[in-house]
């Protein structure tokens, strides 16, 4: 088949334009002739490679030829077909049939039916917009003809349409790259601005999802209709300007985006402090006025490598594009053009890989409709699978389709500055943001992973992304008209002037924080009344609700942070710790008798009685056998007291000789060890801070003590765990003082339980009377409550941390709460648990039984030895006298026997008698006298 083309009309027009640009026709004849020869040589070279026997494959191309992108796509498609068949042998040859859809859905559908019915095309490239492609895809599925379209809407799914091949990246794939930019600069709030069309809306769920995953909150979604006039767009821009958020993500077509930025510039929204991020940014499709209005905009676009092959093609394309479109002064080759080029090459390879079957369509019969009359394509079912899964290395880089979807790879991050878009970085899903395509920029400041960005207003300083005051608005700070604790917050409203005066620890911290921020924030205090109109200020949950309803921007009060409240507001980090603590009275005992406090009087008397009893038992057991336990009556009585009491402090010098005495002493010394250890521990704890936890509170309630707490406090739920009804509600520090002074017996309470800040303020006034024990029920602390997603909350949290580190927080705390050690004063003890007899019943029982047992055994032995005295006839008094005498005589006999034995041993040693000779008492006296 011969395939020769006539001389293009555009070339003739180019010659005329060339002649008009030169003043002298004669001087340029040689140059014109040379140009003509070069073109003719190239033209006929291309024509000479035409295979006259190749089978013609008709392919339809539906484009919006009135648009810049449509013209770019047409030129790229034409060049792809020429390049493919110019340097290889082939059996088939694509013949394109161009149709203009005129940016109209009906026209695009009509063009598709015409191509299928009258031309019987094997495949269709286009339409280029999602709305036009939506209808054409349905037609193609019925006739089984592949549709290769650059439509980007995710609502058009190749998985649901087996004959649809997407030749561009899906628009939702940009969402992750946009979210990465937002995360990289730490912006917390974002406004989405989108074109109000079905196919643009289809990408919004992806943007909101990925932005949320990156830590950003979409505060508003603004839709702008394609048919909106300037006044309507300006109205939308005014609404955006009223918001605090200054980060705008734009997802619109190029025509509508151009109009938006021109109007935004006039509205003063392209100045310093604003952030604009656009998806699918292709500045080559925008006129110079639009590019000038978009200075400072950051965008994402598909990246393609600028290889030598691409640069050569771009040079050829530019020459051809301006030849065919003389009216254009500025146009740039973009990735959509390269995708169209690679798609047509892929289609040509697929056509070459199938046998073209005739007839091309199996037509319907009878009075069929237009679609039924077209019939079913015989080549489409063979051609579509080759296009749906295809891999090659094209001008656009790695050109790869899976299941009919062109797979995204690398996004280029650009900054509109000067005449166009300046590349500042790259984004890949597996590597994130990096300054260089081949580099992995990790660690350090994330903002340095991009090149230098010039933001709106010609500034290099990264915008905060929000304006705390919006359009001249002040930050609305909600405060209770009367806090539970005046030291934390005190607000007074002048009934006549309505002027609000405020003070307190919370107010001082908040004002210090706002003054320390690196930017100025104007704010005003708004007083929150109770629902009944009275300024009670105790309904802190009501304050939280007002923030949730956006009546307040932030609440400053002594609000304890909790998991439930955090569902409605964002808390800063706590600027003061919180928890349940108890206040108990300081007992003003005479310090001269402080040593008596650890033990109760009953226990002291019991210990004294046992000392006397144990001393008596040891004396009774040792009196008959131990000389040290004998003597005058007063000496023996003194020995009883001395011996037993001395065991409390040190080892006695008197040695016990009876085994029964030793048994009694072992048990008694163990008892003394336990008593001294307990006494020492109790006295030590009383001279330091006593520990009192919830168990101690339960002990107080079991003993009938009343516990006080503040009205409206969360301590109610804590104290209810004690299952006691002896709880009292107080509303002021004066009532605290009165209740603790009276005590439970006189209608007061034994302890007050409240949160730590309130306890500290109370002790500042009554430091001399009461003391605070350790916290027993930890809470998250007290912080400022901001609206959900407020970007001010993280900055305030950082300033609170800074204040804690530089000591400013301690200065404010000391000013309102006083010194931390005010809770105790010298010369006082703290009312605490004392040791009583109940704690040592078992110990005394063991000691008493041991002593009684030893005494009983000794008494039985004595009676047994002196049984004859008891059986002798005579009065009882005489028998008792004899027993007493026997008690003493036994000691005397034993003493005499020991003296005799000692004398005999001495006489034997002197050699006056022989060893083993027994002498009578008279003989011993004689020997002694002789000596």
RAJOLIN-V49964 format. One record per helix or strand of 2 or more residues. SS is the DSSP state (@ for helix, = for strand). FROM is the first residue (numbers start at 1). TO is the last residue. Records with the same first field share a line. If there is no record, write none. Layout:
SS = FROM-TO ; FROM-TO
//
This chain:
@ = 9-20 ; 26-48 ; 68-86 ; 105-119 ; 130-143 ; 171-184 ; 198-201 ; 204-213 ; 230-242 ; 254-266 ; 283-285 ; 288-293 ; 308-324 ; 335-352 ; 370-374 ; 380-388 ; 446-449 ; 505-516 ; 540-548 ; 565-567 ; 591-596 ; 601-622 ; 627-629 ; 633-646 ; 659-686 ; 694-702 ; 715-722 ; 733-742 ; 744-746 ; 756-765 ; 792-806 ; 808-817 ; 820-823 ; 837-865 ; 867-871 ; 876-910 ; 921-930
= = 55-63 ; 92-100 ; 123-126 ; 146-149 ; 164-166 ; 189-195 ; 217-224 ; 247-251 ; 275-279 ; 298-302 ; 361-362 ; 376-377 ; 390-394 ; 397-402 ; 405-406 ; 410-417 ; 420-428 ; 432-434 ; 475-480 ; 490-493 ; 500-503 ; 523-528 ; 554-555 ; 570-571 ; 579-587 ; 707-710 ; 727-730 ; 751-755 ; 770-772 ; 777-778 ; 785-786 ; 829-830
//
